[in-house]
């Protein structure tokens, strides 16, 4: 497995850059992973999505569907793409430390 390094962060990722050991995730890891998604500054809005995704994943073992993510966070899909240009599945889930989603999120 590839190793992702950014500053002091060094984690194992899959070929798409998703974390392989979600238990090592923390905010520093999130900030480092965000740089791979063209996110240079994690704002309160970024964190709201990240923590929603993490909480949902902990509860259900999967990432939420896009409609649920939008409804529960109050962000439109357009706003989510503005925050995470590669989208909720690739960008937001990666930064949140989730494993690669298997379907639509």
VOTI-371386 format. One record per residue: residue in one letter; x, y, z of N, C-alpha, C in turn; residue number from 1. Coordinates in nm, 4 decimals. Layout:
<pts>
PT  A  X  Y  Z  X  Y  Z  X  Y  Z  NUM
...
</pts>
This chain:
<pts>
PT  X  0.0835  -0.1186  0.0000  0.0000  0.0000  0.0000  0.0884  0.1255  0.0000  1
PT  X  0.0426  0.2266  -0.0715  0.1183  0.3531  -0.0728  0.1123  0.4230  0.0640  2
PT  X  0.2125  0.5039  0.0884  0.2178  0.5858  0.2102  0.2005  0.7313  0.1685  3
PT  X  0.1079  0.8003  0.2339  0.0862  0.9425  0.2097  0.1613  1.0190  0.3183  4
PT  X  0.2409  1.1155  0.2765  0.3145  1.1988  0.3709  0.2895  1.3459  0.3408  5
PT  X  0.2616  1.4207  0.4463  0.2447  1.5660  0.4351  0.2821  1.6249  0.5693  6
PT  X  0.3904  1.6999  0.5721  0.4384  1.7523  0.6998  0.4731  1.6376  0.7924  7
PT  X  0.4139  1.6372  0.9110  0.4401  1.5312  1.0081  0.3438  1.4136  0.9945  8
PT  X  0.2478  1.4244  0.9038  0.1491  1.3183  0.8841  0.2059  1.2133  0.7894  9
PT  X  0.1971  1.0885  0.8312  0.2416  0.9763  0.7488  0.1425  0.8622  0.7711  10
PT  X  0.0612  0.8324  0.6687  -0.0418  0.7302  0.6827  -0.0448  0.6401  0.5597  11
PT  X  -0.0975  0.5201  0.5790  -0.1146  0.4266  0.4695  -0.2470  0.4557  0.4001  12
PT  X  -0.2422  0.4630  0.2663  -0.3618  0.4914  0.1863  -0.3743  0.3872  0.0752  13
PT  X  -0.4928  0.3791  0.0152  -0.5095  0.2911  -0.0999  -0.4663  0.3646  -0.2262  14
PT  X  -0.4857  0.3030  -0.3411  -0.4411  0.3620  -0.4677  -0.5136  0.4921  -0.5014  15
PT  X  -0.6292  0.5169  -0.4378  -0.7040  0.6407  -0.4612  -0.6822  0.7437  -0.3510  16
PT  X  -0.5952  0.7129  -0.2561  -0.5632  0.8085  -0.1501  -0.6524  0.8018  -0.0274  17
PT  X  -0.7372  0.6973  -0.0175  -0.8241  0.6826  0.0998  -0.7478  0.6131  0.2121  18
PT  X  -0.7665  0.6616  0.3327  -0.6993  0.6085  0.4507  -0.7324  0.4598  0.4680  19
PT  X  -0.6349  0.3820  0.5100  -0.6554  0.2391  0.5298  -0.6802  0.2021  0.6754  20
PT  X  -0.6422  0.2888  0.7654  -0.6636  0.2653  0.9079  -0.7401  0.3848  0.9649  21
PT  X  -0.8733  0.3826  0.9547  -0.9525  0.4977  0.9996  -0.9272  0.5379  1.1453  22
PT  X  -0.8823  0.4463  1.2273  -0.8581  0.4782  1.3682  -0.7404  0.5734  1.3888  23
PT  X  -0.6552  0.5926  1.2876  -0.5442  0.6877  1.3022  -0.5840  0.8294  1.2604  24
PT  X  -0.7084  0.8466  1.2148  -0.7568  0.9769  1.1684  -0.7622  1.0757  1.2849  25
PT  X  -0.7241  1.1983  1.2563  -0.7437  1.3102  1.3479  -0.7503  1.4369  1.2615  26
PT  X  -0.7653  1.5519  1.3232  -0.7802  1.6748  1.2440  -0.6550  1.7077  1.1632  27
PT  X  -0.5387  1.6732  1.2138  -0.4158  1.6976  1.1370  -0.4129  1.6111  1.0117  28
PT  X  -0.4558  1.4865  1.0248  -0.4654  1.3973  0.9088  -0.5660  1.4546  0.8097  29
PT  X  -0.6789  1.5032  0.8595  -0.7807  1.5623  0.7716  -0.7241  1.6808  0.6946  30
PT  X  -0.6541  1.7684  0.7638  -0.5953  1.8851  0.6961  -0.4949  1.8422  0.5899  31
PT  X  -0.4164  1.7401  0.6198  -0.3187  1.6904  0.5226  -0.3889  1.6299  0.4016  32
PT  X  -0.4898  1.5466  0.4260  -0.5642  1.4851  0.3154  -0.6373  1.5909  0.2331  33
PT  X  -0.6821  1.6970  0.2975  -0.7535  1.8038  0.2268  -0.6662  1.8666  0.1185  34
PT  X  -0.5353  1.8696  0.1404  -0.4463  1.9290  0.0397  -0.4494  1.8503  -0.0907  35
PT  X  -0.4838  1.7227  -0.0844  -0.4932  1.6411  -0.2066  -0.6220  1.6672  -0.2822  36
PT  X  -0.7135  1.7387  -0.2183  -0.8448  1.7685  -0.2772  -0.8607  1.9164  -0.3088  37
PT  X  -0.7507  1.9867  -0.3226  -0.7523  2.1303  -0.3526  -0.8241  2.2124  -0.2456  38
PT  X  -0.8173  2.1658  -0.1222  -0.8726  2.2389  -0.0087  -0.7537  2.2836  0.0751  39
PT  X  -0.7288  2.4143  0.0750  -0.6113  2.4640  0.1467  -0.6444  2.5167  0.2855  40
PT  X  -0.7707  2.5503  0.3084  -0.8116  2.6037  0.4385  -0.9398  2.5346  0.4825  41
PT  X  -0.9320  2.4568  0.5892  -1.0498  2.3881  0.6407  -1.1328  2.4860  0.7234  42
PT  X  -1.2446  2.5281  0.6675  -1.3331  2.6224  0.7348  -1.4328  2.5477  0.8239  43
PT  X  -1.5121  2.6239  0.8955  -1.6177  2.5645  0.9786  -1.7122  2.4799  0.8928  44
PT  X  -1.7402  2.5245  0.7713  -1.8277  2.4487  0.6810  -1.7646  2.3154  0.6408  45
PT  X  -1.6344  2.3168  0.6133  -1.5645  2.1914  0.5809  -1.5768  2.0925  0.6970  46
PT  X  -1.5512  2.1444  0.8180  -1.5547  2.0567  0.9354  -1.6958  2.0052  0.9625  47
PT  X  -1.7970  2.0865  0.9365  -1.9356  2.0414  0.9585  -1.9641  1.9179  0.8737  48
PT  X  -1.9208  1.9185  0.7494  -1.9409  1.8037  0.6605  -1.8576  1.6855  0.7076  49
PT  X  -1.7313  1.7101  0.7400  -1.6425  1.6028  0.7856  -1.7006  1.5325  0.9082  50
PT  X  -1.7411  1.6089  1.0078  -1.7917  1.5465  1.1299  -1.9276  1.4807  1.1092  51
PT  X  -2.0093  1.5331  1.0211  -2.1346  1.4641  0.9891  -2.1039  1.3281  0.9254  52
PT  X  -2.0132  1.3266  0.8272  -1.9767  1.2011  0.7603  -1.9198  1.1003  0.8599  53
PT  X  -1.8329  1.1465  0.9474  -1.7716  1.0563  1.0459  -1.8770  0.9990  1.1417  54
PT  X  -1.9654  1.0837  1.1901  -2.0688  1.0374  1.2826  -2.1617  0.9370  1.2151  55
PT  X  -2.2011  0.9668  1.0927  -2.2900  0.8768  1.0193  -2.2203  0.7421  0.9965  56
PT  X  -2.0946  0.7484  0.9554  -2.0176  0.6265  0.9284  -2.0024  0.5416  1.0548  57
PT  X  -1.9756  0.6055  1.1675  -1.9630  0.5325  1.2934  -2.0938  0.4635  1.3304  58
PT  X  -2.2052  0.5301  1.3014  -2.3352  0.4756  1.3382  -2.3816  0.3642  1.2448  59
PT  X  -2.3583  0.3805  1.1125  -2.4152  0.2877  1.0146  -2.3130  0.2044  0.9372  60
PT  X  -2.1847  0.2388  0.9469  -2.0826  0.1616  0.8780  -2.0677  0.1913  0.7300  61
PT  X  -2.1401  0.2904  0.6819  -2.1318  0.3334  0.5418  -2.1430  0.4847  0.5364  62
PT  X  -2.1059  0.5415  0.4223  -2.1242  0.6857  0.4018  -2.2708  0.7112  0.3661  63
PT  X  -2.3238  0.8274  0.4014  -2.4639  0.8577  0.3708  -2.4849  0.8851  0.2220  64
PT  X  -2.6091  0.8689  0.1789  -2.6440  0.9073  0.0428  -2.6343  1.0589  0.0321  65
PT  X  -2.6099  1.1076  -0.0873  -2.5921  1.2511  -0.1099  -2.7126  1.3306  -0.0600  66
PT  X  -2.8322  1.2827  -0.0902  -2.9526  1.3556  -0.0480  -2.9565  1.3724  0.1032  67
PT  X  -2.9202  1.2663  0.1759  -2.9206  1.2730  0.3221  -2.8129  1.3698  0.3712  68
PT  X  -2.6953  1.3648  0.3110  -2.5868  1.4560  0.3472  -2.6321  1.6011  0.3314  69
PT  X  -2.6937  1.6324  0.2198  -2.7410  1.7694  0.1944  -2.8495  1.8094  0.2950  70
PT  X  -2.9461  1.7206  0.3146  -3.0572  1.7521  0.4044  -3.0101  1.7732  0.5482  71
PT  X  -2.9243  1.6859  0.5960  -2.8817  1.6909  0.7358  -2.7819  1.8036  0.7656  72
PT  X  -2.7008  1.8414  0.6668  -2.6022  1.9477  0.6901  -2.6544  2.0852  0.6497  73
PT  X  -2.7586  2.0875  0.5663  -2.8119  2.2148  0.5195  -2.7382  2.2723  0.3997  74
PT  X  -2.6410  2.1988  0.3467  -2.5677  2.2440  0.2289  -2.6300  2.1874  0.1024  75
PT  X  -2.6348  2.2694  -0.0011  -2.6794  2.2183  -0.1308  -2.5645  2.1375  -0.1911  76
PT  X  -2.5963  2.0558  -0.2908  -2.4918  1.9789  -0.3575  -2.3889  2.0720  -0.4206  77
PT  X  -2.4365  2.1834  -0.4739  -2.3462  2.2823  -0.5335  -2.2483  2.3350  -0.4276  78
PT  X  -2.2989  2.3636  -0.3083  -2.2126  2.4143  -0.2012  -2.1095  2.3089  -0.1583  79
PT  X  -2.1514  2.1831  -0.1552  -2.0580  2.0766  -0.1183  -1.9461  2.0672  -0.2212  80
PT  X  -1.9814  2.0806  -0.3488  -1.8787  2.0782  -0.4529  -1.7892  2.2023  -0.4471  81
PT  X  -1.8413  2.3126  -0.3986  -1.7570  2.4319  -0.3812  -1.6564  2.4096  -0.2677  82
PT  X  -1.7002  2.3378  -0.1632  -1.6119  2.3084  -0.0507  -1.5133  2.1969  -0.0835  83
PT  X  -1.5612  2.0946  -0.1507  -1.4806  1.9777  -0.1886  -1.4966  1.9575  -0.3389  84
PT  X  -1.4090  2.0181  -0.4189  -1.4238  2.0166  -0.5651  -1.4378  1.8780  -0.6279  85
PT  X  -1.3798  1.7757  -0.5673  -1.3942  1.6420  -0.6266  -1.5202  1.5716  -0.5777  86
PT  X  -1.5995  1.6392  -0.4959  -1.7302  1.5878  -0.4568  -1.7356  1.5252  -0.3190  87
PT  X  -1.8573  1.4884  -0.2792  -1.8757  1.4321  -0.1461  -1.8135  1.2936  -0.1300  88
PT  X  -1.8168  1.2100  -0.2326  -1.7616  1.0751  -0.2194  -1.6099  1.0776  -0.2207  89
PT  X  -1.5533  1.1330  -0.3236  -1.4084  1.1312  -0.3360  -1.3421  1.2287  -0.2390  90
PT  X  -1.3871  1.3508  -0.2355  -1.3202  1.4524  -0.1546  -1.3565  1.4505  -0.0086  91
PT  X  -1.4819  1.4725  0.0219  -1.5243  1.4857  0.1617  -1.5030  1.3572  0.2406  92
PT  X  -1.5365  1.2439  0.1818  -1.5183  1.1166  0.2530  -1.3704  1.0877  0.2772  93
PT  X  -1.2870  1.1230  0.1808  -1.1431  1.1019  0.1978  -1.0914  1.1865  0.3139  94
PT  X  -1.1275  1.3133  0.3163  -1.0814  1.4038  0.4216  -1.1365  1.3607  0.5578  95
PT  X  -1.2571  1.3053  0.5589  -1.3199  1.2596  0.6835  -1.2589  1.1307  0.7363  96
PT  X  -1.1689  1.0701  0.6587  -1.1035  0.9485  0.7064  -1.1856  0.8239  0.6890  97
PT  X  -1.2852  0.8287  0.5985  -1.3640  0.7107  0.5702  -1.2914  0.6260  0.4666  98
PT  X  -1.3209  0.4982  0.4659  -1.2678  0.4145  0.3603  -1.3419  0.4487  0.2313  99
PT  X  -1.2881  0.4077  0.1198  -1.3459  0.4423  -0.0097  -1.4898  0.3928  -0.0198  100
PT  X  -1.5851  0.4832  -0.0483  -1.7254  0.4420  -0.0616  -1.7413  0.3465  -0.1798  101
PT  X  -1.8297  0.2477  -0.1619  -1.8510  0.1497  -0.2672  -1.9576  0.1926  -0.3660  102
PT  X  -2.0444  0.2843  -0.3251  -2.1515  0.3298  -0.4141  -2.1650  0.4797  -0.4079  103
PT  X  -2.2844  0.5240  -0.4320  -2.3142  0.6678  -0.4291  -2.3204  0.7161  -0.2852  104
PT  X  -2.2634  0.8336  -0.2580  -2.2815  0.8937  -0.1243  -2.3473  1.0274  -0.1396  105
</pts>
